[in-house]
């Protein structure tokens, strides 16, 4: 019988049904029934949105620290960040200070701010952290990160020479940016902004047109927000020499992607690569017998930035088999096998529409992992004949 | 890597989507991609209905012989039977002479006959056959097998002393049965009637009430047909001493189950057990590495007579792992594992209602077998460490 000494669980969430941590929990419980002595390593994949800190905590441990910062409307809110065990790295999810849920019924991307995200960074920097993983996603804002920058000492002036904290609706008032009071420690801290979208900051595929409607903008406001981000980009180019206009991902989280590039020593990186690098996935793979990954929907169309492919590419290099469990499998998935996926299973146990199937997703996942373990455990009797 | 030298494919049909033979064909094609040298043995499971001869032919070969016999309305129809390679056994599916499709738009269980089934038996007996497997199912009749008996020389008389061929609507006219001209060879031939229902011949759970409506009977006709079968049972008891009234399965195929017990040296047997016995499944299992079985819907409720369980119980005795692939998996299936099923996979690759999912069943099955083979082939690298 096949021995399973080490299994890595690295699933993405199934959007709308199960978090990555939930999936890890179910899979671990099932696997233990078949291989009680196996070492199970949980690496739930975060995308930068809500729950990103929890994913890193699940994978690496560390210290989740509660702080009070400004919320989307400059009101005080309870927030948090995660200090990783190395004490040199912290994880911040911007939605913990500027997230849509915090805005409640009042969501309005013209007046919301990322100021609290900057305050979170201030808190983190006091701990002597040298690297900050900043999860973009789930934001209620469209301020291009100007609020965050303001909290970090960067000053924005209007045409009357008055400094102010710009929001999505007032970015067009900026006539000057002054970096002289910018917090010095920022230069010693590297930022990685987790970002799974490729949208540019401006235009019909940009932050305002694509994401502002779900943040409460009507078509007229969208147009204004987009024009304001264009103005903001030009001002940034003038004062920093950085041309952020056509960089993919700068439109993430209301232009926060642009803010990270313009005001911080930062780079934009996919959630999956950030997680895998941070947990040391390549080292974890040493001696692993199996990786179980998964995502809500698998296809061969959009391979980059997807959890399953990111996991598989690394596992392939180490010859570790990868099984993907998915909520739905699209038609042509041959390419995923080339990328290192060994097999793909859907969790759907019956023909049911999604509206009904989603209610059984945890149970269905359990059965799928159960069946997989049964195959691995039982169909190996002839191995060493 | 695991070697797969011998794989047995023994699926039931997925009702409404794929025949057992189709499933075997898809599975074999996929398996060959991964284990080109594996011996693949196809044992598509028949239930006694349409396609039963094809299933036996697929598993055992033999000679399919075309004959002309009487159809449901005593008209001449093209029919056939299967002579197995041992030349001592034949397979007849009664639907080939008395099936619903032959009745077309005129279906009427009061006037249809199983006379042609008797004629098929006559043809077969001329070949010197000693065992006839008679598939019940899909019949357009409700004559209790009286038509078949008449073709074999058994005479039915009315109260005017005139012999006639009773049908569902005229069974009540029988006052006397005469066996003196019954074909002599019948005594040297054993009959196995394949029958997957447990309905008795009479009553609200009997042949007429349960099956006659789909054969064209209105409620009034159902009542008459049921009364006629009761009369028929009493006459049989009087003239043969056989009390068929409360035997499960006598209500199969318009009371044909009763006819087999009353007029032939016959037994009723589930489709799965008949197939497995006839193909010598226990011997086939010797040296097999894997059995793949399956059915449209799997649950723990109705274990007996189901293909998956029948296959698993035998495989368990020989320690051969069994994987079931299914169109739908019901909630509690733990019991199937106790019966010898190693693992169960659903073929549903996406959350879709049955009306849509059924259109993709062949493709979905292919993917499921493909994934299973990938797991078996790829997740065994560490086996012999």
Interface residues (C-beta under 8 A of the other chain):
Chain A: X2 X3 X289 X290 X319 X321 X323 X327 X328 X329 X330 X331 X337 X342 X343 X344 X345 X346 X348 X349 X350 X351 X352 X353 X354 X356 X357 X358 X363 X367 X371 X372 X374 X375 X376 X378 X379 X380 X381 X382 X383 X384 X385
Chain B: X2 X3 X5 X289 X290 X319 X321 X323 X327 X328 X329 X330 X331 X337 X342 X343 X344 X345 X346 X348 X349 X350 X351 X352 X353 X354 X356 X357 X358 X363 X367 X371 X372 X374 X375 X376 X378 X379 X380 X381 X382 X383 X384 X385
